[in-house]
């Protein structure tokens, strides 16, 4: 068969292939959405159920769908995380930021570094070489906004606890991403000095924060002062600024994830944004992104490769939940006057989710073409996947039970919005001002 004939057959079959792909994709989305209620009843993050659905549909599951494109997973995962962080920012009132910025910022920087170091040390004690151990510690060092928001849904906690946990999860990705890139370079044999690492972290934070606040202010100004031809275009304009908030600082050496979250906060606190339903639209988009991302990550993993890393993964997940995270939280929050019960609660709700799995694709992509390094990177990916799953099941299913035992449940307001927002604690907004037509 010559090349022209083969292409003709492919083009002839494309409508059927497209139809099948859309039907299967729709079925997986529908099943995932229906299972989300079960996750809420069990106290398990819905994202974990989406992950399971993806694995069942994968190459070794019932669906036998083969998917091994780590580059697609990284790209689509990044887009999904941008959508999720932006939606979280839109639902974060400025009052929440002011009250929790200090402790949340310390947790998002020093806490991440401490968790990464302790986890890497423990992984090395288990026999994992230093290069892989440092990479594992970096990847699992930050909490995941989507997982944290989901597990807090309906849980009544004091405002200070809720705001600190949510703000930390929105701010701690930059340091984890920088550590992951640095440790990936180290695994590839490139030397990264401590001074370079500190300078890179500062640059990422400063540039990311500056771009996020600037683009958020521009977006807010346009939404408040200009009325588009159709009100349905406002969420589209808002999405445009979310994409720019990630792309611009990332291209300039800053943290796109931090910028997206801050831009969301600035735009979300505009009166017109609330009036035009931006929060509801972006919340739905974030859920679509979350479901799609976890389905894709479930397809990406090969279940038969998980048992060899189960022992190490279980031990690291337990150490992370019971030692590394509590020690880091205590060290960061005691100076702010947090009580031990509050520290225990914040420690336990520090869930891992899609962010570590997406970051675990980075070393796989960087090791392409190098057989030995590729196998090490794949081992790290499988180990991180196992750690995330175990870390979601154990803390995720016991959050409400633990908050009752600690005596901190029922003293605040429950998060009731699409992820979980402190908006319910705020007074109602005055009537909206309709922007002038320009």
N, C-alpha and C positions, 0 to 999 in steps of 0.2 A: 504493500500500500504506500503510495507516495504521499508527500507531506500535504499537498493540496487536498487530496481525498480525505485524509485524516481530519484536517481542519473543517472540511465541509460536513463530515459526520458529527463533529463536536458542535458546530454551529446549529446543525439540524436538531441535535438533542438538547440544546441549551434551554429551550422553553420547559421541557420536561424536568431537567435538572433543577432549574430555578423553582419550578412549582413544588417539587419534592422538598427542596431546602426550606422554602417558606412554610410548607405544611409542617415539617418536623420542627422547625424553629418555633412556630406558633404553638404546637403541642407542648413543647418543653416549657415555654413561657407560661402557658395556661396551667400546667401541672405545678410549676413552681409557685405561682400566685395562690393557687388553692391550698398548697401546703403551708403557706405563711401563717395561716391561722393556727395550724397545729403547732408550729414553732412557738407562737405566742403563749399557747396553753402550757407547753412543756418548759417554757423559759429558755428555750434554745434559740440563739440568733437565727433568724430566717435565712441568712446567708449560708449557714451550714447546710440547711436543707437544700438550697439551690445547688450547692457543691455536690451533694449526694446525687441529686437528679442528673447532673452532668456526668458523674462517674458511671451511673447506671446506663446512661446513653452512650458512653464511650466505647473504646476499642475492645475492652474486656467485659463490657456490660451487655445489657439486653439489646441496645441499639447498634452495637458494633460500628460506631462512628469513629473513624481514625482521624486524629487531629494531633499534629506534632509541631505546629508552627509557633515556636517561642517568640518570634518577631511579631507575629500578629497579636499574640497574647500580651506582649509588652505594650504595643501601640494601643490596642483596644482597652487594655487595663488602665493605661494612663488616662485615656479619654473618660473612662468610667469614673476614675478617682477625681478628675477635675469636676465632673458633674456632681458627684456626691459632696465634695468639699464646698463647692459653690452653693449648693442647696443648704448645707449646714450653716454657712456664713449668712445666707439670707435670713435664716431663722434665729440668728443670735442677736439679741438686743444689745445696744451699746452699754446699758447698765450692767449686763452680765459680764461684759469684757472688763469694765472698770473695776468691778468687785473681785474678779478672779485672775486678772492679768499677771500679777506678781507671782503667786504660787504656780499657776499654769505654765508661765514662761520658764520658771526654774525646772519644773518637771519636764518640759519639752526640750530642754537643752542638757542641763546637768543630769537629770534623771535618765535620759536616753543614753548618755555616755556611761553612766554607772551600770545600767542594766546590760549594756553591750559588753562592758569589761568583765562583769561578774559571770555572765553567761558564757563568754569565750573561755574564761579560766576553767569553769566547770566542764565545758565540752572537751577541753584539752586534758583534763584529769581523767576523762572517760577513754582517753586514747586517741582522740581525734587530733591530727597534726595541727600545729599552730595556725597555718594559713587558712585552713578550712574552719577552724574553731573561731578565729577572729571574724571571718565572713559570716558565719552563722549568728554570732553575737550581734553583729551590725544589723543583719536583716530582721531579726526578731526584736529589736530594741524599742520600737515605737508601738504605741497602741493604734488601733484602727478606728477611724471615725464612724464608719458604717456599722461595725459590730457593736461599738459602745452605744451609739444612738439607739440601735435596735434593742439591746438588752435592757436599756433604761426605760423603754416604753412602758408607761403605766406604773412605774415604780416611784413611790413618793419618798423623796429624800430632801434634806435641808438644801436650800438654794445654794449655799456655799459649796457643798459637795458636788451637786449636779453641775454647776457652772464651771468648777475647776476641772472635773472629769471631761466635760464636753469641749471646753476650750483647749485643754491639753491635747486631746485627740485631733483637734484641727490644726495645732501648731507644731506637733512633734515630728511630722514627716521629713522636713528639711534636713535635720541633723542625721536621721536614720539613712536618708538617701545619700548624703555626703559620705557617711561612714561606709555604706555599702560599695559605693564607687571606689573609695580609697582602698578598702580591703580586697576588692576585685582586682585592682591594679597590683596590690601586694601579692595576690595569688598568681598573677601573670608574671611576677618577677620584677615589677617596677617599684623603686624605692620612693616612699612617701614619708617625709619627715613630720614630726609633731608640729613644728612651726607652720609648715604648709597646710596641714590639716586644720589648725586653728584659724589661719588666714582664710581658708576656703569656707569654713563655717560662717565666719563673720561676714565675708563678702556675700554669701548666699542669703543670709538673713537680712542684711542691710538693703541689698538690691531688690530682693523679693518683697520686703515690706514697703519700700519706697514705690516700686512699680504698682504693687497691689493697691495701696492707698490712692495713688495718682489716678490709675485707671478706674478705680471705684468711684472717685470723685467726679471724673469726666462722665462716666456712665450715669451716675445719679443726677448730675446736672442736666444731661440730655433728657432723661426720663421725666424730670420735673418741669422742664421749661419748654419742651417741644412735644407736640402731639403728632404722631405719625398718621398716615392715611387711614390706617385701620388699627384699632386698639389691640387686635390679635398680633400685631407686629411687635408690640412692646416686649414680650418674652423672647422674641427672636433677637431684638437689639440687645437685650440683657445677656442672652447666650453668647452673642458676638464678643461682649466685653469679658465674659468668663474665659473664652478661648484665648483672647488677647492677653488676659491677665496671666495665663500660663505661658504662652508662647514668647511674649516680649521679655520678661525677666529671665527665662531659661536661656534665651538667645544671648542675653547680656551677662551671663554668669551668676544669675540670682536663682532663688528658689521659686519655681512656678507654683508649687503646691501652696506655699505660704501666701503668695500673691493672690491666688484664686480665693482662698478663704477670707483674706482681708478685704478684697474687692467685694465679695459677697456680703460681708458685714456692712460695709459702707452703703452699698446699693440697697440692701435689705432694710435699712433704717430710714429710707426715704418714704414719705407718705404715699406718693404715687405708686411706688412698687407694690405696696399692700393693696391699694385700690384696684389695680389692674390685674390682680391675681397672679403676680409673678411667683410668689411663694408656692402656690398650689401647682402651677405649671412645672416649675423647676423641681418640686418635690416628686412629682410623677416621673419626670425625666431621670431623677436620681434613682428612683426605684427600678426603672427600666434598665438603667446602667448597672445597678447592683445585681439584678437578676441575671442579665446577660453576661456580666463579668464572671460571676461564680459558675454559671453553666459552662462557660468557655474554659475556666480553670479546671473544672471537674473533668471535662473532655481531655484536657492536656495531660492529666496525671495518669500513670499506668498502675493500677492497683497491685499487680503482682510484684512491683518493685518496692512496695511499702514494707512488707514483713521484714526484709533484711535490716531496715533502719528503725524498726519498731522499738527495740529495747533502748537504744540511745535516745530516740525521739521522746519516748515516754519519760525517761529520767530528766531530760532537759526541760520538757514541758512542766513537770512537777517542780523542778528547781526554779524555773522562771516564775511560777505562780506563788510558791511558798517562801522563796528566799530572795531572788534577785529583785523582783518588782517591789516587795514590801520593804526591803532594805533601802532601795533607791527612793521610794516615796517618803519613808520616814526621814531620811537624811535631808530631803528637799523641803518637806512641809513642817517639820518641827519648829524651825525658826519663825514660821508664820503663825504659830499659836494653834495649830490643828491638834485636836485631841486624838488619843490612840485609837478610839473607835472610828473616828472619821478617817484616819490614816489607813486602818484595816479595810474599810469600805472602799476607799479610792484605790487601794492596792488590788483588791479582788476584781474590780470592774475594769481593770486595764487589759481588755481583750485584744488579741491579735486577730487579723482577718485577711482581707484581700491584699493589703499593702505589702506584707512580707512575702506573699506568694508572687506578686507581680515583681517585686524587687529581686526575688530569687531567679527570675528569668534573665537578669542582667549578666551574671557570670556565665550563664549558658551561651548567651549571644556573643560575649567577648571571647569565649574559648573556642569558637567555631574554627574548625580546621586543625585543632591541636587535640589529638586523641586522648592523651593522658589527662590534660586539663579539662577536657570536655566531660570525661567520666567523673572527675572530682566535682565539677559544677552540677552535673545531674544528680550526684549523690546528695549534694547540699540542697538542691531543689526538693528532692523526695523527703529529706529530713525536715526541712522547713514546713513542707505541706503537712507532714504528720504532727509536728509541734503545734501548728495552727489548729488542726482539727481537734486534738486532745485539749488544747487550751481554750477552745470554744465550748466544748461539751462540759468540762468540769466546772469552771467558774460561771459559765453562761447559765447553766441549769440551777445554780445555787445562789444567785445574786439576791433574789427576794427572800429566800430563807435566811441568808447571812445578815441582810439588813435588819430583819426582825430580831435575830439573835443579838445583834449589836445594839439594838434599841435606837436605831437611827431612821427606821422606816415610819412613815406616817407623820413626820414633823415638818414636812414641806409640801411642795406641790408636785403632782405627777406631770411628767412630760407627755403631752397628748397630741402634738402635731405629727406630721408625716414621719419624721425620724423621732425626735423628742426635743421639744424646745421649751425654754423658760418663758415663752411668750404668755403662757397661761397665768403667770404670776404678775403680769403687768396690767395696769389699768387699760380700759378700752381706748382705742385711738379716736380722736375727734373726727368729724366728717372730713372726707378728702377734698382737696382743692383740685379742680380739673385744670390741667395746663392749657395755656392759650394756644390756639392753632397758629403755626408760623408758616 
